[in-house]
């Protein structure tokens, strides 16, 4: 008997009871002094935890909105932009940039691999770039880019470029120290490694990024995502530009309390340990991990099916077994599934997920030794 389903997709991720309760509070007016204090508090916490010397924008929206905010405020039509892509969501940056009238150079890796940093360095020497974008973890491939090394290459080869990092499937799960890695803009969403329901976009803009927007003048073509519209609100949340997501702000406040209690370094170590354990368990069961070993993300895994396993049947049966996983994207659609293991996903969730995968393979008459995957997982978690 299955009493509940465990959501193990790359996002939304499991939401703990305390975060649920924070989100479920009676909604207050956004000008209430208590809410204003809470809103300002999360902004200051985010700036401190990720070492952002500029401003953090916390607004209603998705990760894609955050991507657009990063491009809109740091470039102007005709600028050169280098997009470094390791999958579906890296490619999305090029679409956003082209719609703004930017000259886009797109460097793509084979899915599962990375664009070598040496090649990025050579590309940066070819022309002046206004911005360079990289996705820390691409949610399609579960490839983790070497964002620190890329940041050092940008600083050395193209010091005038704004370095934009998409941390949607990484922030709060993998180290993203903005100062240390030379990140000018870090963007993310609430529903991934923060473990908050979907609906909040977060953009960390350092002082260089704020200066770039100021150079553009009083207005830019974009309206909702303009830094200048939001800066007064982030400085003083009592001011109004657009209605904040009151209850999600409280949910994020609770998530940050959990993060501070755990400690960022401990949180990163937990994700690394869990990610390696999940990969070992899946390989023991006969799956192939799409991401090459040095670049495997600790926040999610894309696993290729063994011969004879049908994607639709696998994902249907595993739902019956109480776990929801995600299908693959692009050329791997139907050939793989994606398993999220970030945020507040705990040992119980991981054990249940691997056990459900074993039961699913057994029901599909695949060759599986029951308990082997769970055993491989537990050996690396204890």
N, C-alpha and C positions, 0 to 999 in steps of 0.2 A: 504494500500500500504506500502511495506517495502522498504525503500531506501538504507539501509545498514544493514550488519550483525554485531552484537556485539559478539566478541569472549570472552566467559566466561569459558574457559577450564583452567586447572591448569597451563598452560603455553604452548606456549607463551601468555603473558598477554597483555592487551591494551597498545599501545605505543603512548604517547602524541605527539602532533604536533611538539613541540620543539625538542623532541628526534628524531622524524622522520627527521626533517630538519637537525639535526646534522649528522645523519647517511647518509643523502643524499648529503652531501657536495662533491665537486670535490675531488677525491682521491689525496693525496699528497705522495711524496716519504717518506718512513719510516725514512729516515735520515734527513728530513727537520727539521731545528731547532725549528720551531713552533710545529711540531708534537711531537718531542722529549720532549719538555717542557710539552705538554699536557699529554703525556703518563706518564712521571715522576710525574706529578701532581696528576693523579688519584691514582697511587700507594701510594703516601704519604697520600692522603685523606683517602683511605681505611685503611691504617695502623693506622691512628689517630682515625677514627670513631669507629673502632672495637677493639681498644687498643691491637694491635698486636706488640709485642716488637721484632719481627724478620723481616720477609719479606713477602710481598704479591706478589704472582705470578699471573699475568693477561695474559693469553695465549689463542690462538685460540683453541677452543674445546668445548665439552659439559660437563655437570655435571658428567657424567660417567667417562670422562677423568680425571676430578678433583678427583674422588674417587680413580682411579688407581694411580694418582700422590701421593695421601696421603699414600696409602699402600706401594707403591714402595720405597719411601724415608725414611720410618720409620720402616721397618721390613726387615728381611733376611730369606731365606728358613730355616725351622725348628723352627722358633719362634712360640710361642703360642699367639693367638689372640682371644679376646672375642668379638663376634658380637652380639649386642643387636638389635633385629629386631621387628618392629611393623607393618610390611607389606612387600609388594613386593620389594620395593627398599632397605629396610633393609637387606632382604635376598640376594640382589645382592652383598653386601659387602663380604658375605661368598664365593661366586663364584670367585670374584676377588682375594680374599686371598688364596683360595685353588690352583688357577692357579699359584700362586707364590711359592707354596710348603710350605705354613704355616699350622700349626696345629690349626684348627678352632673349637672353642666351640661356638655354636649358641644358643642363648636364644631367643625364639620366644614367642610372646604374641598371644592370640586369637585376630583376627582382630577386632578392635574397642576398645581394652583394651591396657594396658601397661604391661611390665614386671615389677613387683614390685621392687622398689629400694632395699628393704631388701634382696630379693633373689639375686640381682646383687652383693650386698656386700658379701653374703655368697660364691658366685661363685668366687669372686676375691680372697678369702682366700685359695682356693684350690691349686693354682699354681702361678708361676710368669708369667705375661703376658707382652709381648713387646708392645702391643697396645690394646686399647678398642675402638670399634666404636659404634656410636649411630646415628640414623637418627632423626633430630629434629622434622620434620614433614614428615611423610611418605605420598607420593602423592597418594598412592593407598587407604589408609584408612582415611586420614585426621586426624590421631592421632598425637597429639603433645606430645613428650616425655619430661619428667622433666630433661632436660639436666644439669641444675645446680646441682640438687640433685645427679644425676649420677656422675657428675664431682667431687663432694665432696667425694663420695664413692670411686672413683678411687684414689683420692689423699690420702685418709686415708688407704685404704686396699692394693693398688698396686701402690705406689708412683713412681715406675720406669717405669710404662706404659705410653705410649703416648696416650692421649685422643683425638680421632678424631671424629668430629661432622659433619655430612652431613647436611648442611643448605640450600640445593637447593630450597626447598619450604618454607623456613623460613627467610633466611638472608635478612635484610632490611624491614622485616615485623614483626619480633618477636625479643625481646631482646636476643642478643648473645654476651655479654661482655666477651671477651676471658680471661681477667685477673680474673674477679670476679667468673667465672664458671670453672676455671681451664682447659680451652680448649687449647690444644696444636696445633691442626690443625683444621681449619674451612674451609669447601669447599662449593662452590656454583656456580651457573650459571647466566648468564645475563638475561635470559628470564622470570624469575619469579617475585619476589618482587621488583627487580630493574626496571622492566618495559622497558627493552632494548630488541631488537630483539635477537634471539638465535645466539650463536656462540662464546661467551667468557666463558672460565672456570676461576674461581678465587680460589686460594688456599692461605689461611692465615696461615703461618707457624711461630710459635713463636721461641724463642731462643733455647728451649729444642729440638724442632723438627729439627732445623738446625744443632744442635750439633749431633743429632742421625744420620743424613745423613753423616756428616763429619766422624763419627766413622766407617762408612761402607767402607771408603777408596776412592781411586781415581775414580773407576767406579762401577756402578751397572748394572745388566742385561738390565734394561730399558734405553731407549735412549731419546725419545722426552720429557718424563715427569721427567727426572732427574733434581733435584734442581740445581745441579752444572752447568748444561748447561744454566740455565736461570738466575742464580744469577747475573752474570755480566751484563745482559740485564736489569734486574730490578733495579740494581744500576745505570746504565747508558744506557738508551734506545737507545743511538746512536750506541751501539754495536749490532752486529747481531748474532743470532743463527737460528731463523726461522722467516718467515715473519709475522709480527703482523697484526691483523685485524684493519687496520687504521681507517676505518669509524665507526666500532663498538667501538673503543676506544673513539672516539668523542661522540658517543651516550651515552656511560657510563659516560663520563665527564659531559654531560648535566643532566643525571639522578642523579649524585651525587650533582650537584648544586641544583636540586629540593629537594633532601633529606636534604641537609644542610639548605635550606631555611625553610623547614617544621620543621626540628629538629627531631632527631631520637626518642626521647621520645614521641613527638606528633604523629609521624608516627606509633609507636607501639600502642598507645592509639586508633588511628583511626582504625587500623586493628582489634583490640579487639572489638571495638564497632560495626564495620561492620560485623564481623564474628558472633557475638551474634545476631545481627538483622536478618541476613540471616537464621540462624538456627531457630529462632522463626518464621519467615515467612514460611519456609518449613514445620515445624511441624504444624503450623496452617492449612496448606493446606492438611495435612494428611500423609506427608512423615515421615519416621523414620530416624533419624541421626545415622549413623553407629558408630561413635566415642562416647564413653561414655562421659558424660557431663564434668567431670573434665579435660578431655584430648582432648577436641575439639580444633582443630587448627583454628586460626583466619584468615588464608590465603586461605583455601579452605574447602569445605564440600562434604562428600560422603553421598548421600541421597538414602535410600531404597524405592522402589516403593510400593504403596499400592496395594492391590489385584486388579487384572483386568487391570493393566496398562502394556502394552508391551513396552519393552525397545527400540526396533528398531523403532516402530511407534512413541514413545514419542520423540526420538531424531531426527527423520525425520520431524515431525510436528513442533517442536520448531525451527528448522532451517528455515522452511517456515515462522515462526513468527518473524524471525530476530535475533535469539540468538543461538549460538553454545555452547553446553555443551559436556562433555566427558563421554564416557562409563566407567563402572567400570572394575576392573581387578580381576584376580584370581577367587576364588569361588563365587565372587559377580558379575562377568560378566553377563550381562543380567538381573540382579536383582536390579541394582542401577545406578545412574549417579553421575558424579563429577562436581561440580560448583566451579570455581576459583573466588576469590574476593580479590586479592592481588595487590601490586604494586600501580599503578596509576589508578586503578579501582575507579570510583567516584560514587556519589549518583545517578546520572543519569543512569549509567550502572546497578546499583543494582535494581533500580525501574523498568527499562526496562526488566531486566532478570526475576524478580519475576512476573511481569505482563505477560510476554510471557509464563511463566510456567502455570499461571492461564488460559490463552487462550488455551494453548495446552491441558490441562486437560479437559477443556470445549469441545473442538473439539473431544476428545477421549471418550466423554460421561462419564467421571469420575465425582464423586460427588464433586463439588467445588462451593463455594460461591465467585463469582467474586468480587475482591476488598479486600477480607479478608487477603490474603497474603501480598499485598501491604500495607494494613493498619497496620498489625503487624510489618512489616519492618519499616514503617515511624514512628510509635510510639517509636521505639528504636533509631532512627537516629536523631530525632529533639532534 
